[in-house]
């Protein structure tokens, strides 16, 4: 194993590379600019190569500097997080990232109950379909869609994607939808999605006979809005649309609900297994899902093999 250069020099390199400025690194580290330059020269002598080049009054990483910067930066992020975890009892904020549809249509509706149960925790809640990079963002936990395998992350199964057709009452009457076969001839939102083929097959229908027209959206929340406005029939998850189903702005014309292997998981870095605030959040999620009862079919609660 190669011997590490002095930690002081590595620390200076990380700050200078991140800021691309020796004086900025000196200010951040409480050193003189001369001391920063000395540590960089010492590291370059050990490596036998230049780490920076001067350009328009700033410093830019050389090819060797770029190779080192990524892994060293990640190592410092990991160390900062590790020391932060030791102070867990004084860390009273839980940061959660969730997909737009899941977060806006289900999680946000009940997250106040979690806050009431744990008033000592402040919540930061972000909705995005982008995958959170735990190494570079300060989220504690995220909800992800997938198959449960993300390197370096612990993933706990919540439920499979499960969907059923929904549309507005006006759409049903306008198109005289009475049987499942009637859905073959009407506009469908996100009509090319494989979930539609799966639903038609489960209904005993040939997906190839369905009309290929409709509107494609980025997420189920957008589809639900369009469906309420009468622009088509959408495949949607019943627990996300309880309010709309109760007030009648959406109708679920058929009982058939189909599930996918793709599932919702709660994920967090493996090194944070056992952190109390994360465990509290997971326990609350399980209780909320259990309270949904018959709204979630048993198949959707069974992890895919």
C-alpha positions in Angstrom: 0.0 0.0 0.0 1.3 3.4 -1.0 2.3 5.7 1.9 0.0 8.7 2.3 1.5 12.2 1.9 1.2 14.5 5.0 -2.4 15.1 5.9 -1.8 18.8 6.2 -0.8 18.9 2.5 -3.8 16.8 1.4 -6.1 19.1 3.3 -4.7 22.2 1.7 -4.9 20.6 -1.8 -8.6 19.7 -1.3 -9.5 23.3 -0.3 -7.4 24.9 -3.1 -8.8 22.5 -5.7 -12.4 23.0 -4.6 -12.0 26.8 -4.6 -9.5 27.1 -7.5 -7.8 29.8 -5.5 -4.8 29.7 -3.1 -5.8 32.8 -1.2 -9.3 31.5 -0.8 -8.0 28.3 0.6 -5.7 30.2 2.9 -8.7 32.2 4.2 -10.8 29.1 4.7 -8.1 27.2 6.5 -6.8 30.1 8.6 -3.3 30.0 7.0 -1.2 32.4 5.0 -1.1 32.2 1.2 2.6 31.4 1.5 1.8 28.5 3.7 -0.7 27.1 1.2 1.8 27.4 -1.6 4.4 25.6 0.5 2.1 22.7 1.2 1.1 22.4 -2.5 4.8 22.4 -3.5 5.6 19.8 -0.9 2.8 17.6 -2.3 4.0 18.1 -5.9 7.5 17.1 -5.0 6.3 13.9 -3.4 4.2 13.1 -6.4 6.7 14.3 -9.0 4.1 16.2 -11.0 2.4 19.5 -11.1 -1.1 19.7 -9.5 -2.1 23.2 -10.7 -1.4 25.6 -13.5 -1.9 29.4 -13.2 -4.5 30.9 -15.6 -5.8 34.5 -15.6 -5.0 35.1 -12.0 -6.5 31.9 -10.8 -5.2 28.3 -10.5 -6.6 25.4 -12.5 -6.1 21.7 -11.8 -3.6 19.9 -14.0 -4.5 16.4 -15.3 -2.9 14.9 -12.3 -4.8 17.3 -10.0 -8.1 16.4 -11.6 -7.4 12.7 -11.0 -6.8 13.3 -7.3 -9.4 15.9 -6.7 -12.6 13.6 -7.1 -11.6 10.8 -4.7 -10.0 13.2 -2.2 -13.1 15.5 -2.2 -15.4 12.5 -1.7 -13.1 11.3 1.2 -13.4 14.7 2.9 -17.2 14.7 2.4 -17.4 11.2 4.0 -15.2 12.3 7.0 -17.3 15.5 7.6 -20.5 13.4 7.5 -19.0 10.8 9.9 -18.1 13.4 12.4 -21.5 15.0 11.9 -23.2 11.6 12.7 -21.4 11.5 16.0 -23.3 14.6 17.0 -26.6 13.0 16.0 -28.5 13.9 19.2 -27.9 17.6 18.5 -28.8 17.3 14.8 -32.5 18.0 15.0 -33.3 18.2 11.2 -34.5 15.4 9.0 -34.0 16.0 5.3 -36.1 13.9 3.0 -36.1 13.7 -0.8 -38.9 12.1 -2.7 -40.2 11.7 -6.3 -42.7 14.3 -7.3 -45.8 12.1 -7.5 -45.1 10.1 -4.3 -44.1 13.2 -2.4 -46.9 15.6 -3.5 -49.8 13.1 -3.6 -49.1 10.9 -0.6 -46.2 11.7 1.6 -46.9 15.5 1.9 -50.5 14.7 2.9 -49.4 12.8 6.0 -46.0 14.2 6.8 -47.6 16.5 9.4 -48.5 13.4 11.5 -44.8 12.5 11.6 -44.0 16.1 12.7 -46.6 15.9 15.5 -45.3 12.6 16.7 -41.7 13.9 16.7 -41.8 17.6 17.4 -38.1 17.6 18.3 -37.3 17.0 14.6 -37.4 19.8 12.0 -38.3 18.6 8.5 -36.8 19.6 5.2 -38.8 18.1 2.4 -37.7 18.2 -1.3 -39.6 16.8 -4.3 -37.5 15.8 -7.4 -37.3 12.8 -9.7 -33.5 13.2 -9.9 -31.5 10.7 -7.8 -30.0 12.3 -4.7 -26.2 12.0 -4.5 -25.8 11.5 -0.7 -22.1 12.2 -1.0 -22.7 15.7 -2.3 -26.1 16.7 -0.8 -27.1 16.9 2.8 -30.2 14.6 2.6 -30.7 12.0 5.3 -33.0 9.8 3.4 -34.7 9.5 0.1 -37.6 7.6 -1.6 -36.5 6.0 -4.8 -38.2 4.1 -7.6 -36.3 1.1 -8.9 -35.3 -2.5 -8.1 -33.6 -1.9 -4.7 -30.0 -2.1 -5.8 -27.9 1.1 -5.4 -24.2 0.7 -4.5 -23.3 2.0 -1.0 -27.0 2.5 0.0 -29.3 0.6 2.3 -32.7 0.2 0.6 -35.8 -0.9 2.5 -38.8 -2.0 0.4 -42.1 0.0 0.7 -44.4 -1.1 -2.0 -44.5 -1.9 -5.7 -45.8 0.5 -8.3 -49.5 -0.5 -8.7 -52.0 1.3 -11.0 -55.5 1.3 -12.3 -57.3 3.5 -14.9 -58.8 6.7 -13.6 -60.6 9.6 -15.4 -63.1 12.3 -14.9 -66.9 11.6 -14.6 -67.4 13.8 -17.7 -64.9 11.7 -19.7 -66.7 8.5 -18.8 -70.1 9.8 -19.9 -68.7 11.5 -23.0 -67.1 8.3 -24.3 -69.7 5.9 -22.8 -67.1 3.8 -21.0 -68.9 0.8 -19.6 -66.5 -2.1 -20.1 -62.7 -2.6 -20.0 -62.8 -3.0 -23.8 -64.0 0.6 -24.1 -60.6 1.8 -23.0 -59.1 0.5 -26.2 -60.7 3.3 -28.2 -60.2 6.4 -26.1 -57.2 8.7 -25.4 -54.9 7.5 -22.8 -52.4 9.6 -20.9 -48.8 8.3 -21.2 -50.3 5.8 -23.7 -47.0 4.3 -24.7 -46.0 3.3 -21.1 -45.5 -0.5 -20.6 -47.8 -0.3 -17.6 -50.7 0.1 -20.0 -49.7 -3.1 -21.9 -49.6 -4.9 -18.6 -53.0 -3.7 -17.5 -54.7 -4.6 -20.8 -53.1 -8.1 -20.7 -54.3 -8.6 -17.1 -57.8 -7.6 -18.4 -57.6 -10.2 -21.1 -57.3 -7.7 -23.9 -54.8 -7.3 -26.7 -52.7 -4.1 -26.1 -52.1 -3.9 -29.8 -55.7 -3.0 -30.4 -55.6 0.1 -28.3 -55.5 3.5 -30.1 -52.1 5.1 -30.0 -52.9 8.6 -29.0 -52.9 10.8 -25.9 -50.5 13.0 -24.0 -47.3 12.0 -22.3 -46.4 13.7 -19.0 -43.3 13.5 -16.7 -45.1 12.3 -13.6 -48.3 10.9 -12.3 -49.2 14.2 -10.5 -49.4 15.9 -13.9 -51.3 13.1 -15.4 -53.9 13.3 -12.6 -54.5 17.0 -13.2 -55.0 16.3 -16.9 -57.3 13.4 -16.2 -59.5 15.6 -13.9 -59.7 18.1 -16.8 -61.1 15.4 -19.1 -58.1 15.0 -21.4 -57.9 11.3 -21.2 -57.8 8.2 -18.9 -54.6 7.7 -16.9 -53.1 4.8 -15.0 -52.7 5.9 -11.5 -52.0 4.7 -7.9 -55.2 4.7 -5.7 -53.4 5.8 -2.5 -52.1 8.9 -4.2 -55.6 10.0 -5.3 -57.8 9.2 -2.3 -59.1 12.8 -2.0 -60.0 13.0 -5.6 -61.7 9.6 -5.6 -63.7 10.6 -2.5 -64.9 14.0 -3.9 -65.7 12.5 -7.3 -63.3 14.6 -9.4 -61.8 11.3 -10.5 -63.5 7.9 -11.1 -61.9 4.5 -10.9 -64.3 2.6 -13.3 -62.8 -0.9 -12.8 -61.5 -2.8 -9.8 -58.5 -4.3 -11.7 -55.2 -3.0 -10.2 -52.0 -4.3 -11.7 -48.5 -4.2 -10.1 -45.0 -3.8 -11.5 -41.6 -5.2 -10.3 -40.4 -1.6 -10.0 -41.0 -0.5 -6.5 -40.7 2.3 -4.0 -37.8 2.1 -1.5 -36.6 4.2 1.3 -32.8 4.6 0.9 -29.9 6.0 2.9 -26.2 5.5 3.1 -25.1 2.1 4.6 -22.9 3.8 7.1 -26.0 5.5 8.6 -27.9 2.3 9.5 -29.3 2.6 12.9 -29.4 6.5 13.0 -32.4 7.2 15.2 -34.1 9.9 13.2 -33.9 7.7 10.1 -35.3 4.7 12.0 -38.2 6.9 13.3 -39.0 7.9 9.7 -39.0 4.3 8.5 -41.3 3.2 11.3 -43.7 6.0 10.5 -43.8 5.1 6.8 -44.6 1.4 7.6 -47.4 2.5 9.9 -48.9 4.8 7.4 -48.8 2.2 4.7 -50.4 -0.4 7.0 -53.2 2.1 7.7 -54.0 2.3 4.0 -55.6 -1.2 4.3 -57.4 -2.4 1.2 -56.2 0.6 -0.9 -53.0 -1.3 -1.6 -53.3 -4.8 -3.0 -51.4 -7.6 -1.3 -49.4 -8.2 -4.4 -48.0 -4.7 -4.2 -46.9 -5.2 -0.7 -44.8 -8.2 -1.6 -41.2 -7.5 -2.5 -40.2 -8.6 -6.1 -37.9 -11.5 -6.2 
